[in-house]
Amino acid sequence: MTNNSILKLDTPALLLDLNLLEKNLDEISSIAKENNISWRPHIKTHKSLQIAKMQLERGACGITVAKLEEAEVMVAAGIVDILIAYPLSSEQKLERLRTLTNQAKITIAIDSLEQAKIVDEAFNGASPITVWIKVNSGLNRCGVEVNEVLDLATEITKLPNIHLTGIFTHAGHSYAATSLEQIKSIAKCEAQTVLDSAILCEQAGIPIKHRSIGSTPTFKYGATIDGITEIRPGNAAFYDMCQVGLGVATASNCALTVLASVASVKKDRIIFDTGSKALALDQGAHGNKSVVGFGSVIGHPEVTIERLSEEHGVATLSATSTLALTDKVQIIPNHACVVANLFDEYNVHRNSVIVDSWPVDARGKMR
Ligand SMILES: Cc1ncc(COP(=O)(O)O)c(C=O)c1O
């Protein structure tokens, strides 16, 4: 074992396989290039300046964030083109947003006329802010319906301080799909929802330059649909056991793992030092039963992490295990995005040799 082997780290530790990260980013970049569309990765997955920069170096046109605070961290490091894919409306946030728009090209989501008017009012006296309408393609979270887009777009054109240039959606319901066919069909519907909305606006004389889609299960398929101009995958930088369960990736694509130690061995179970504060409680979308346990222990198919308390991961054994007290294992988490947000830094390695340490810069930035 070399002095900088991952096994020398104390646990729990967040490990990032640089070879796999580069491969995953290269693949997304190629898909965007092959289809002649933009790539605007969602950085809520990694919250890392270093990884955002790797994405930009590979041709990303800018980044997507969920939180204003994430945008502030990225702008402070010199990233200049950001979609805040969230319908901001509070006074405090709009004040900060005004400051940020002086430093970078910021676009925000609009999902109601009421919110559009609040944003318009907040930008009175400032340069107009660019906005994209968020349309609902089946996730039933934020977003207006297709048949409401034209009315909203028409009203927005009357507001002097906001400037509409795009329409976007996120097909997060693809996480509940139970077959690849279903994922493809959701991808088609996701793209069509944006295209139908854009056509309605353009027929009424409102140009919609940006037609943006993207979730990790659907982006490869949506990218090929004519008229779509942008993809925004987040999780695909890392992949995880949810994506493996969906058939979107294999365990060998998963770049992010958690290094755990065996803290205790009992007759019928093993306890790891990784509980919900290291692995998170996610088990995939409601309705999708393809995720087993709370992460996959690499090289130990006999071990299933069946329950988590905050500091303990309790695993049952389906056969005799060679694992003994103090042994270290790598666990592929079920949901990489929430796990990254639980750690201070990535221990970056190539072939299990540590080559760097990167902070999770926007960790915990949720306002
Ligand atoms: C608006 C928006 N775009 C893109 C994404 C990226 O999705 P995924 O992580 O599945 O690639 C998300 C995820 O929540 C999102 O909310």
The ligand as an SDF file (V2000), in Angstrom:
LIG
                    3D

 16 16  0  0  0  0  0  0  0  0999 V2000
  -34.0770   22.1850  -13.2970 C   0  0  0  0  0  0  0  0  0  0  0  0
  -33.1580   21.0170  -13.2610 C   0  0  0  0  0  0  0  0  0  0  0  0
  -32.3390   20.8160  -14.3010 N   0  0  0  0  0  0  0  0  0  0  0  0
  -31.4900   19.7750  -14.3260 C   0  0  0  0  0  0  0  0  0  0  0  0
  -31.4320   18.8730  -13.2840 C   0  0  0  0  0  0  0  0  0  0  0  0
  -30.4450   17.7400  -13.3530 C   0  0  0  0  0  0  0  0  0  0  0  0
  -31.0480   16.5040  -13.1830 O   0  0  0  0  0  0  0  0  0  0  0  0
  -30.1680   15.1830  -13.0330 P   0  0  0  0  0  0  0  0  0  0  0  0
  -29.3990   15.2950  -11.7920 O   0  0  0  0  0  0  0  0  0  0  0  0
  -31.1450   14.0720  -13.1030 O   0  0  0  0  0  0  0  0  0  0  0  0
  -29.2680   15.1620  -14.2360 O   0  0  0  0  0  0  0  0  0  0  0  0
  -32.2750   19.0590  -12.1750 C   0  0  0  0  0  0  0  0  0  0  0  0
  -32.2550   18.1470  -11.0240 C   0  0  0  0  0  0  0  0  0  0  0  0
  -32.8890   18.2890  -10.0360 O   0  0  0  0  0  0  0  0  0  0  0  0
  -33.1700   20.1540  -12.1700 C   0  0  0  0  0  0  0  0  0  0  0  0
  -34.0020   20.3900  -11.1460 O   0  0  0  0  0  0  0  0  0  0  0  0
  1  2  1  0
  2  3  1  0
  2 15  2  0
  3  4  2  0
  4  5  1  0
  5  6  1  0
  5 12  2  0
  6  7  1  0
  7  8  1  0
  8  9  2  0
  8 10  1  0
  8 11  1  0
 12 13  1  0
 12 15  1  0
 13 14  2  0
 15 16  1  0
M  END
$$$$
